[in-house]
């Protein structure tokens, strides 16, 4: 996925990501690499949150979307 993200970034496509730490889909190292590619402020890695970020951390999810789309 790294190559695809770098390709999108080179095309000036804005990339944002929200992941739950309890999801288990991505490791801390993978999230750190993602932050390095797209920027720390464009990635949220949330505590007490599984794969269903929009349910587990609804306020943080909505606030992040609002802030990113201003």
mmCIF file as gemmi writes it, N, C-alpha and C atoms, coordinates in Angstrom:
data_model
loop_
_atom_site.group_PDB
_atom_site.id
_atom_site.type_symbol
_atom_site.label_atom_id
_atom_site.label_alt_id
_atom_site.label_comp_id
_atom_site.label_asym_id
_atom_site.label_entity_id
_atom_site.label_seq_id
_atom_site.pdbx_PDB_ins_code
_atom_site.Cartn_x
_atom_site.Cartn_y
_atom_site.Cartn_z
_atom_site.occupancy
_atom_site.B_iso_or_equiv
_atom_site.pdbx_formal_charge
_atom_site.auth_seq_id
_atom_site.auth_asym_id
_atom_site.pdbx_PDB_model_num
ATOM 1 N N . UNK Axp A 1 ? 0.819 -1.187 0 1 0 ? 1 A 1
ATOM 2 C CA . UNK Axp A 1 ? 0 0 0 1 0 ? 1 A 1
ATOM 3 C C . UNK Axp A 1 ? 0.87 1.261 0 1 0 ? 1 A 1
ATOM 4 N N . UNK Axp A 2 ? 2.105 1.145 0.458 1 0 ? 2 A 1
ATOM 5 C CA . UNK Axp A 2 ? 2.99 2.305 0.539 1 0 ? 2 A 1
ATOM 6 C C . UNK Axp A 2 ? 3.162 2.964 -0.829 1 0 ? 2 A 1
ATOM 7 N N . UNK Axp A 3 ? 3.357 2.166 -1.855 1 0 ? 3 A 1
ATOM 8 C CA . UNK Axp A 3 ? 3.563 2.722 -3.19 1 0 ? 3 A 1
ATOM 9 C C . UNK Axp A 3 ? 2.332 3.476 -3.679 1 0 ? 3 A 1
ATOM 10 N N . UNK Axp A 4 ? 1.164 2.937 -3.392 1 0 ? 4 A 1
ATOM 11 C CA . UNK Axp A 4 ? -0.072 3.594 -3.803 1 0 ? 4 A 1
ATOM 12 C C . UNK Axp A 4 ? -0.251 4.934 -3.086 1 0 ? 4 A 1
ATOM 13 N N . UNK Axp A 5 ? 0.041 4.955 -1.804 1 0 ? 5 A 1
ATOM 14 C CA . UNK Axp A 5 ? -0.062 6.202 -1.037 1 0 ? 5 A 1
ATOM 15 C C . UNK Axp A 5 ? 0.922 7.247 -1.554 1 0 ? 5 A 1
ATOM 16 N N . UNK Axp A 6 ? 2.134 6.827 -1.817 1 0 ? 6 A 1
ATOM 17 C CA . UNK Axp A 6 ? 3.133 7.763 -2.337 1 0 ? 6 A 1
ATOM 18 C C . UNK Axp A 6 ? 2.74 8.277 -3.713 1 0 ? 6 A 1
ATOM 19 N N . UNK Axp A 7 ? 2.135 7.418 -4.526 1 0 ? 7 A 1
ATOM 20 C CA . UNK Axp A 7 ? 1.663 7.837 -5.85 1 0 ? 7 A 1
ATOM 21 C C . UNK Axp A 7 ? 0.558 8.88 -5.715 1 0 ? 7 A 1
ATOM 22 N N . UNK Axp A 8 ? -0.398 8.632 -4.833 1 0 ? 8 A 1
ATOM 23 C CA . UNK Axp A 8 ? -1.482 9.6 -4.61 1 0 ? 8 A 1
ATOM 24 C C . UNK Axp A 8 ? -0.934 10.931 -4.098 1 0 ? 8 A 1
ATOM 25 N N . UNK Axp A 9 ? 0.001 10.853 -3.174 1 0 ? 9 A 1
ATOM 26 C CA . UNK Axp A 9 ? 0.591 12.079 -2.626 1 0 ? 9 A 1
ATOM 27 C C . UNK Axp A 9 ? 1.32 12.859 -3.72 1 0 ? 9 A 1
ATOM 28 N N . UNK Axp A 10 ? 2.025 12.167 -4.593 1 0 ? 10 A 1
ATOM 29 C CA . UNK Axp A 10 ? 2.741 12.853 -5.675 1 0 ? 10 A 1
ATOM 30 C C . UNK Axp A 10 ? 1.785 13.543 -6.641 1 0 ? 10 A 1
ATOM 31 N N . UNK Axp A 11 ? 0.533 13.061 -6.677 1 0 ? 11 A 1
ATOM 32 C CA . UNK Axp A 11 ? -0.5 13.663 -7.53 1 0 ? 11 A 1
ATOM 33 C C . UNK Axp A 11 ? -1.29 14.735 -6.78 1 0 ? 11 A 1
ATOM 34 N N . UNK Axp A 12 ? -0.811 15.077 -5.582 1 0 ? 12 A 1
ATOM 35 C CA . UNK Axp A 12 ? -1.423 16.129 -4.752 1 0 ? 12 A 1
ATOM 36 C C . UNK Axp A 12 ? -2.827 15.762 -4.248 1 0 ? 12 A 1
ATOM 37 N N . UNK Axp A 13 ? -3.083 14.463 -4.074 1 0 ? 13 A 1
ATOM 38 C CA . UNK Axp A 13 ? -4.348 13.992 -3.523 1 0 ? 13 A 1
ATOM 39 C C . UNK Axp A 13 ? -4.236 14.032 -1.996 1 0 ? 13 A 1
ATOM 40 N N . UNK Axp A 14 ? -5.186 14.688 -1.335 1 0 ? 14 A 1
ATOM 41 C CA . UNK Axp A 14 ? -5.19 14.708 0.128 1 0 ? 14 A 1
ATOM 42 C C . UNK Axp A 14 ? -5.584 13.335 0.657 1 0 ? 14 A 1
ATOM 43 N N . UNK Axp A 15 ? -4.818 12.86 1.616 1 0 ? 15 A 1
ATOM 44 C CA . UNK Axp A 15 ? -5.054 11.539 2.208 1 0 ? 15 A 1
ATOM 45 C C . UNK Axp A 15 ? -5.224 11.721 3.709 1 0 ? 15 A 1
ATOM 46 N N . UNK Axp A 16 ? -6.285 11.151 4.251 1 0 ? 16 A 1
ATOM 47 C CA . UNK Axp A 16 ? -6.555 11.202 5.679 1 0 ? 16 A 1
ATOM 48 C C . UNK Axp A 16 ? -6.865 9.792 6.157 1 0 ? 16 A 1
ATOM 49 N N . UNK Axp A 17 ? -6.541 9.495 7.417 1 0 ? 17 A 1
ATOM 50 C CA . UNK Axp A 17 ? -6.763 8.151 7.928 1 0 ? 17 A 1
ATOM 51 C C . UNK Axp A 17 ? -7.155 8.193 9.402 1 0 ? 17 A 1
ATOM 52 N N . UNK Axp A 18 ? -8.088 7.335 9.757 1 0 ? 18 A 1
ATOM 53 C CA . UNK Axp A 18 ? -8.495 7.168 11.155 1 0 ? 18 A 1
ATOM 54 C C . UNK Axp A 18 ? -8.517 5.668 11.437 1 0 ? 18 A 1
ATOM 55 N N . UNK Axp A 19 ? -7.741 5.255 12.422 1 0 ? 19 A 1
ATOM 56 C CA . UNK Axp A 19 ? -7.666 3.845 12.783 1 0 ? 19 A 1
ATOM 57 C C . UNK Axp A 19 ? -7.842 3.684 14.282 1 0 ? 19 A 1
ATOM 58 N N . UNK Axp A 20 ? -8.408 2.558 14.682 1 0 ? 20 A 1
ATOM 59 C CA . UNK Axp A 20 ? -8.528 2.214 16.09 1 0 ? 20 A 1
ATOM 60 C C . UNK Axp A 20 ? -7.367 1.342 16.52 1 0 ? 20 A 1
ATOM 61 N N . UNK Axp A 21 ? -6.777 1.649 17.651 1 0 ? 21 A 1
ATOM 62 C CA . UNK Axp A 21 ? -5.629 0.885 18.136 1 0 ? 21 A 1
ATOM 63 C C . UNK Axp A 21 ? -5.989 -0.562 18.464 1 0 ? 21 A 1
ATOM 64 N N . UNK Axp A 22 ? -7.223 -0.809 18.834 1 0 ? 22 A 1
ATOM 65 C CA . UNK Axp A 22 ? -7.635 -2.164 19.177 1 0 ? 22 A 1
ATOM 66 C C . UNK Axp A 22 ? -8.124 -2.958 17.956 1 0 ? 22 A 1
ATOM 67 N N . UNK Axp A 23 ? -8.056 -2.374 16.794 1 0 ? 23 A 1
ATOM 68 C CA . UNK Axp A 23 ? -8.468 -3.047 15.568 1 0 ? 23 A 1
ATOM 69 C C . UNK Axp A 23 ? -7.538 -4.218 15.263 1 0 ? 23 A 1
ATOM 70 N N . UNK Axp A 24 ? -6.246 -3.981 15.372 1 0 ? 24 A 1
ATOM 71 C CA . UNK Axp A 24 ? -5.276 -5.028 15.078 1 0 ? 24 A 1
ATOM 72 C C . UNK Axp A 24 ? -4.959 -5.165 13.606 1 0 ? 24 A 1
ATOM 73 N N . UNK Axp A 25 ? -5.574 -4.345 12.77 1 0 ? 25 A 1
ATOM 74 C CA . UNK Axp A 25 ? -5.351 -4.427 11.327 1 0 ? 25 A 1
ATOM 75 C C . UNK Axp A 25 ? -3.96 -3.924 10.956 1 0 ? 25 A 1
ATOM 76 N N . UNK Axp A 26 ? -3.516 -2.843 11.596 1 0 ? 26 A 1
ATOM 77 C CA . UNK Axp A 26 ? -2.203 -2.265 11.316 1 0 ? 26 A 1
ATOM 78 C C . UNK Axp A 26 ? -1.398 -2.148 12.601 1 0 ? 26 A 1
ATOM 79 N N . UNK Axp A 27 ? -0.113 -2.355 12.5 1 0 ? 27 A 1
ATOM 80 C CA . UNK Axp A 27 ? 0.786 -2.245 13.657 1 0 ? 27 A 1
ATOM 81 C C . UNK Axp A 27 ? 1.138 -0.775 13.895 1 0 ? 27 A 1
ATOM 82 N N . UNK Axp A 28 ? 1.715 -0.506 15.06 1 0 ? 28 A 1
ATOM 83 C CA . UNK Axp A 28 ? 2.176 0.849 15.366 1 0 ? 28 A 1
ATOM 84 C C . UNK Axp A 28 ? 3.201 1.309 14.341 1 0 ? 28 A 1
ATOM 85 N N . UNK Axp A 29 ? 4.039 0.389 13.902 1 0 ? 29 A 1
ATOM 86 C CA . UNK Axp A 29 ? 5.061 0.724 12.915 1 0 ? 29 A 1
ATOM 87 C C . UNK Axp A 29 ? 4.44 1.099 11.573 1 0 ? 29 A 1
ATOM 88 N N . UNK Axp A 30 ? 3.401 0.404 11.182 1 0 ? 30 A 1
ATOM 89 C CA . UNK Axp A 30 ? 2.713 0.731 9.923 1 0 ? 30 A 1
ATOM 90 C C . UNK Axp A 30 ? 2.026 2.091 10.01 1 0 ? 30 A 1
ATOM 91 N N . UNK Axp A 31 ? 1.435 2.395 11.148 1 0 ? 31 A 1
ATOM 92 C CA . UNK Axp A 31 ? 0.803 3.701 11.337 1 0 ? 31 A 1
ATOM 93 C C . UNK Axp A 31 ? 1.861 4.799 11.311 1 0 ? 31 A 1
ATOM 94 N N . UNK Axp A 32 ? 3.018 4.555 11.923 1 0 ? 32 A 1
ATOM 95 C CA . UNK Axp A 32 ? 4.11 5.536 11.9 1 0 ? 32 A 1
ATOM 96 C C . UNK Axp A 32 ? 4.578 5.776 10.464 1 0 ? 32 A 1
ATOM 97 N N . UNK Axp A 33 ? 4.664 4.725 9.676 1 0 ? 33 A 1
ATOM 98 C CA . UNK Axp A 33 ? 5.058 4.875 8.275 1 0 ? 33 A 1
ATOM 99 C C . UNK Axp A 33 ? 4.014 5.67 7.493 1 0 ? 33 A 1
ATOM 100 N N . UNK Axp A 34 ? 2.746 5.407 7.765 1 0 ? 34 A 1
ATOM 101 C CA . UNK Axp A 34 ? 1.665 6.159 7.134 1 0 ? 34 A 1
ATOM 102 C C . UNK Axp A 34 ? 1.776 7.641 7.48 1 0 ? 34 A 1
ATOM 103 N N . UNK Axp A 35 ? 2.035 7.938 8.75 1 0 ? 35 A 1
ATOM 104 C CA . UNK Axp A 35 ? 2.198 9.335 9.175 1 0 ? 35 A 1
ATOM 105 C C . UNK Axp A 35 ? 3.361 9.996 8.451 1 0 ? 35 A 1
ATOM 106 N N . UNK Axp A 36 ? 4.43 9.253 8.25 1 0 ? 36 A 1
ATOM 107 C CA . UNK Axp A 36 ? 5.583 9.795 7.528 1 0 ? 36 A 1
ATOM 108 C C . UNK Axp A 36 ? 5.233 10.134 6.077 1 0 ? 36 A 1
ATOM 109 N N . UNK Axp A 37 ? 4.355 9.362 5.486 1 0 ? 37 A 1
ATOM 110 C CA . UNK Axp A 37 ? 3.974 9.58 4.084 1 0 ? 37 A 1
ATOM 111 C C . UNK Axp A 37 ? 2.988 10.736 3.951 1 0 ? 37 A 1
ATOM 112 N N . UNK Axp A 38 ? 1.914 10.715 4.745 1 0 ? 38 A 1
ATOM 113 C CA . UNK Axp A 38 ? 0.832 11.695 4.543 1 0 ? 38 A 1
ATOM 114 C C . UNK Axp A 38 ? 0.881 12.878 5.507 1 0 ? 38 A 1
ATOM 115 N N . UNK Axp A 39 ? 1.633 12.746 6.585 1 0 ? 39 A 1
ATOM 116 C CA . UNK Axp A 39 ? 1.712 13.816 7.576 1 0 ? 39 A 1
ATOM 117 C C . UNK Axp A 39 ? 0.991 13.44 8.86 1 0 ? 39 A 1
ATOM 118 N N . UNK Axp A 40 ? 1.621 13.734 9.964 1 0 ? 40 A 1
ATOM 119 C CA . UNK Axp A 40 ? 1.095 13.368 11.284 1 0 ? 40 A 1
ATOM 120 C C . UNK Axp A 40 ? -0.299 13.924 11.536 1 0 ? 40 A 1
ATOM 121 N N . UNK Axp A 41 ? -0.561 15.143 11.078 1 0 ? 41 A 1
ATOM 122 C CA . UNK Axp A 41 ? -1.851 15.78 11.35 1 0 ? 41 A 1
ATOM 123 C C . UNK Axp A 41 ? -2.993 15.172 10.541 1 0 ? 41 A 1
ATOM 124 N N . UNK Axp A 42 ? -2.678 14.308 9.586 1 0 ? 42 A 1
ATOM 125 C CA . UNK Axp A 42 ? -3.713 13.707 8.746 1 0 ? 42 A 1
ATOM 126 C C . UNK Axp A 42 ? -4.033 12.268 9.142 1 0 ? 42 A 1
ATOM 127 N N . UNK Axp A 43 ? -3.47 11.827 10.259 1 0 ? 43 A 1
ATOM 128 C CA . UNK Axp A 43 ? -3.693 10.457 10.726 1 0 ? 43 A 1
ATOM 129 C C . UNK Axp A 43 ? -4.122 10.489 12.184 1 0 ? 43 A 1
ATOM 130 N N . UNK Axp A 44 ? -5.209 9.81 12.479 1 0 ? 44 A 1
ATOM 131 C CA . UNK Axp A 44 ? -5.677 9.643 13.859 1 0 ? 44 A 1
ATOM 132 C C . UNK Axp A 44 ? -5.58 8.155 14.197 1 0 ? 44 A 1
ATOM 133 N N . UNK Axp A 45 ? -4.942 7.843 15.311 1 0 ? 45 A 1
ATOM 134 C CA . UNK Axp A 45 ? -4.794 6.464 15.782 1 0 ? 45 A 1
ATOM 135 C C . UNK Axp A 45 ? -5.382 6.443 17.181 1 0 ? 45 A 1
ATOM 136 N N . UNK Axp A 46 ? -6.624 6.024 17.304 1 0 ? 46 A 1
ATOM 137 C CA . UNK Axp A 46 ? -7.43 6.259 18.498 1 0 ? 46 A 1
ATOM 138 C C . UNK Axp A 46 ? -7.411 5.114 19.509 1 0 ? 46 A 1
ATOM 139 N N . UNK Axp A 47 ? -7.297 5.496 20.776 1 0 ? 47 A 1
ATOM 140 C CA . UNK Axp A 47 ? -7.398 4.56 21.906 1 0 ? 47 A 1
ATOM 141 C C . UNK Axp A 47 ? -8.841 4.088 22.06 1 0 ? 47 A 1
ATOM 142 N N . UNK Axp A 48 ? -8.995 2.949 22.708 1 0 ? 48 A 1
ATOM 143 C CA . UNK Axp A 48 ? -10.326 2.404 23.013 1 0 ? 48 A 1
ATOM 144 C C . UNK Axp A 48 ? -11.208 2.369 21.78 1 0 ? 48 A 1
ATOM 145 N N . UNK Axp A 49 ? -10.642 1.872 20.71 1 0 ? 49 A 1
ATOM 146 C CA . UNK Axp A 49 ? -11.345 1.919 19.441 1 0 ? 49 A 1
ATOM 147 C C . UNK Axp A 49 ? -10.964 0.7 18.602 1 0 ? 49 A 1
ATOM 148 N N . UNK Axp A 50 ? -11.967 0.052 18.05 1 0 ? 50 A 1
ATOM 149 C CA . UNK Axp A 50 ? -11.73 -1.119 17.207 1 0 ? 50 A 1
ATOM 150 C C . UNK Axp A 50 ? -11.833 -0.714 15.738 1 0 ? 50 A 1
ATOM 151 N N . UNK Axp A 51 ? -12.277 -1.644 14.916 1 0 ? 51 A 1
ATOM 152 C CA . UNK Axp A 51 ? -12.421 -1.396 13.477 1 0 ? 51 A 1
ATOM 153 C C . UNK Axp A 51 ? -13.554 -0.41 13.192 1 0 ? 51 A 1
ATOM 154 N N . UNK Axp A 52 ? -14.519 -0.336 14.082 1 0 ? 52 A 1
ATOM 155 C CA . UNK Axp A 52 ? -15.686 0.535 13.897 1 0 ? 52 A 1
ATOM 156 C C . UNK Axp A 52 ? -15.451 1.895 14.537 1 0 ? 52 A 1
ATOM 157 N N . UNK Axp A 53 ? -14.512 2.632 13.983 1 0 ? 53 A 1
ATOM 158 C CA . UNK Axp A 53 ? -14.109 3.921 14.544 1 0 ? 53 A 1
ATOM 159 C C . UNK Axp A 53 ? -15.295 4.858 14.71 1 0 ? 53 A 1
ATOM 160 N N . UNK Axp A 54 ? -16.152 4.894 13.708 1 0 ? 54 A 1
ATOM 161 C CA . UNK Axp A 54 ? -17.296 5.815 13.736 1 0 ? 54 A 1
ATOM 162 C C . UNK Axp A 54 ? -18.31 5.465 14.816 1 0 ? 54 A 1
ATOM 163 N N . UNK Axp A 55 ? -18.237 4.262 15.371 1 0 ? 55 A 1
ATOM 164 C CA . UNK Axp A 55 ? -19.121 3.872 16.477 1 0 ? 55 A 1
ATOM 165 C C . UNK Axp A 55 ? -18.383 4.028 17.81 1 0 ? 55 A 1
ATOM 166 N N . UNK Axp A 56 ? -17.158 3.493 17.875 1 0 ? 56 A 1
ATOM 167 C CA . UNK Axp A 56 ? -16.4 3.481 19.123 1 0 ? 56 A 1
ATOM 168 C C . UNK Axp A 56 ? -15.967 4.869 19.581 1 0 ? 56 A 1
ATOM 169 N N . UNK Axp A 57 ? -15.621 5.726 18.645 1 0 ? 57 A 1
ATOM 170 C CA . UNK Axp A 57 ? -15.159 7.081 18.972 1 0 ? 57 A 1
ATOM 171 C C . UNK Axp A 57 ? -15.872 8.077 18.06 1 0 ? 57 A 1
ATOM 172 N N . UNK Axp A 58 ? -17.183 8.087 18.152 1 0 ? 58 A 1
ATOM 173 C CA . UNK Axp A 58 ? -18.005 8.878 17.243 1 0 ? 58 A 1
ATOM 174 C C . UNK Axp A 58 ? -17.651 10.368 17.252 1 0 ? 58 A 1
ATOM 175 N N . UNK Axp A 59 ? -17.496 10.962 18.417 1 0 ? 59 A 1
ATOM 176 C CA . UNK Axp A 59 ? -17.181 12.392 18.479 1 0 ? 59 A 1
ATOM 177 C C . UNK Axp A 59 ? -15.844 12.703 17.834 1 0 ? 59 A 1
ATOM 178 N N . UNK Axp A 60 ? -14.823 11.902 18.139 1 0 ? 60 A 1
ATOM 179 C CA . UNK Axp A 60 ? -13.497 12.116 17.551 1 0 ? 60 A 1
ATOM 180 C C . UNK Axp A 60 ? -13.546 11.923 16.033 1 0 ? 60 A 1
ATOM 181 N N . UNK Axp A 61 ? -14.286 10.936 15.587 1 0 ? 61 A 1
ATOM 182 C CA . UNK Axp A 61 ? -14.44 10.673 14.155 1 0 ? 61 A 1
ATOM 183 C C . UNK Axp A 61 ? -15.072 11.88 13.449 1 0 ? 61 A 1
ATOM 184 N N . UNK Axp A 62 ? -16.179 12.352 13.966 1 0 ? 62 A 1
ATOM 185 C CA . UNK Axp A 62 ? -16.893 13.484 13.359 1 0 ? 62 A 1
ATOM 186 C C . UNK Axp A 62 ? -16.055 14.756 13.427 1 0 ? 62 A 1
ATOM 187 N N . UNK Axp A 63 ? -15.428 15.018 14.56 1 0 ? 63 A 1
ATOM 188 C CA . UNK Axp A 63 ? -14.593 16.217 14.693 1 0 ? 63 A 1
ATOM 189 C C . UNK Axp A 63 ? -13.406 16.187 13.74 1 0 ? 63 A 1
ATOM 190 N N . UNK Axp A 64 ? -12.818 15.032 13.571 1 0 ? 64 A 1
ATOM 191 C CA . UNK Axp A 64 ? -11.691 14.911 12.629 1 0 ? 64 A 1
ATOM 192 C C . UNK Axp A 64 ? -12.149 15.217 11.217 1 0 ? 64 A 1
ATOM 193 N N . UNK Axp A 65 ? -13.263 14.659 10.817 1 0 ? 65 A 1
ATOM 194 C CA . UNK Axp A 65 ? -13.783 14.925 9.468 1 0 ? 65 A 1
ATOM 195 C C . UNK Axp A 65 ? -14.093 16.411 9.277 1 0 ? 65 A 1
ATOM 196 N N . UNK Axp A 66 ? -14.708 17.011 10.289 1 0 ? 66 A 1
ATOM 197 C CA . UNK Axp A 66 ? -15.025 18.444 10.199 1 0 ? 66 A 1
ATOM 198 C C . UNK Axp A 66 ? -13.763 19.278 10.037 1 0 ? 66 A 1
ATOM 199 N N . UNK Axp A 67 ? -12.745 18.982 10.841 1 0 ? 67 A 1
ATOM 200 C CA . UNK Axp A 67 ? -11.493 19.739 10.792 1 0 ? 67 A 1
ATOM 201 C C . UNK Axp A 67 ? -10.777 19.549 9.462 1 0 ? 67 A 1
ATOM 202 N N . UNK Axp A 68 ? -10.763 18.33 8.958 1 0 ? 68 A 1
ATOM 203 C CA . UNK Axp A 68 ? -10.059 18.052 7.704 1 0 ? 68 A 1
ATOM 204 C C . UNK Axp A 68 ? -10.756 18.65 6.494 1 0 ? 68 A 1
ATOM 205 N N . UNK Axp A 69 ? -12.061 18.846 6.571 1 0 ? 69 A 1
ATOM 206 C CA . UNK Axp A 69 ? -12.799 19.31 5.377 1 0 ? 69 A 1
ATOM 207 C C . UNK Axp A 69 ? -13.153 20.79 5.428 1 0 ? 69 A 1
ATOM 208 N N . UNK Axp A 70 ? -12.568 21.524 6.329 1 0 ? 70 A 1
ATOM 209 C CA . UNK Axp A 70 ? -12.83 22.972 6.421 1 0 ? 70 A 1
ATOM 210 C C . UNK Axp A 70 ? -12.368 23.673 5.172 1 0 ? 70 A 1
